[in-house]
Amino acid sequence: MIKALIIEDEDLAANRLINLLKQIEPDIVIDGPIDSVEQAVRYLQKNPQPDLLFLDIQLADSKSFSIFEQVKVEAPVIFTTAYDEYTIKAFELNSIDYLLKPINLEKLQWSLEKFRKVRQYYNNENFNGQLKSLVNAIKIQAEETYKTRFLVNKGDVLLPIAINDIAYFYAEDKALFLVTKENKKHLINFSLEDLEQKLDPKFFFRVNRQFIISVEAINKVHNYFNYRLKLELRPAPKTDVIVSKSRTSEFKAWMNGEK
């Protein structure tokens, strides 16, 4: 028998997942759905770990990755999401599979089969060693794919901008701009979501819905109301740069070299 916990903020997606699971595993015991990071942390602090965790990435109050920063998650995780850009991050966090919505029966069956195969090893050194090797391999592959430069237009000229020369990126009026350390601004053909996955997270961090910043661009960090942070950047942008409340804890860990 499997005891599963579902963390999902969309009722239709949660109900579909529950129905599919009961078709595959009639005896499965399901807790949830839980729809927020706050509720998930509270549940995991007060209850025994489930055998298996089904985890959506974008929850009501934040990305579910922040759950792992607040409580120890020992259960294997199957991520269920509408986005495919978080695969590498997911496999760093106990993930045994990554299912894109809408989830279909065949893929869910395969995920549960993978779970059964690793379940007997999950708490021993053999599996932990295999998991560590997998995560390291994924990290190495990811580091090899991070962008090292951008090619931008300046009139009739194409200019290469090295990643080390970039202070931050910001979105404005559905456009995305690159700003160099010398305060030169260039329009680039990316979305913030795509760009976030192409930048090395050791050096760049998305602080809110508008800005991705380089650690080298941060001059000072000020406490701001409602538990947020206000950043003083070099060069200074025209608008205030505020770290959203949901990202403050992760940002501090990143600034402290823990990410």
Protein Blocks (a to p, Z undefined) as FASTA:
>chain_A
ZZdddddfbfklmmmmmmmmmmmmmmbccedjdfbfklmmmmmmmpccdfbdcddfbdfk
bcfklmmmmoccfbdcddddfbfklmmmmmmnopabdcdddddfklmmmmmmmmmmmmmm
mmmmklmmmmmmmmmmmmmmmmmmpcfbdcddehjaccdddfklpfbdcdeehiacdddf
kopacdddddfklmmmmpcfklgccfbfkbccdfklpmbdcddehhiacdddddddfbdc
dddfklmmmmmmmmnopZZ
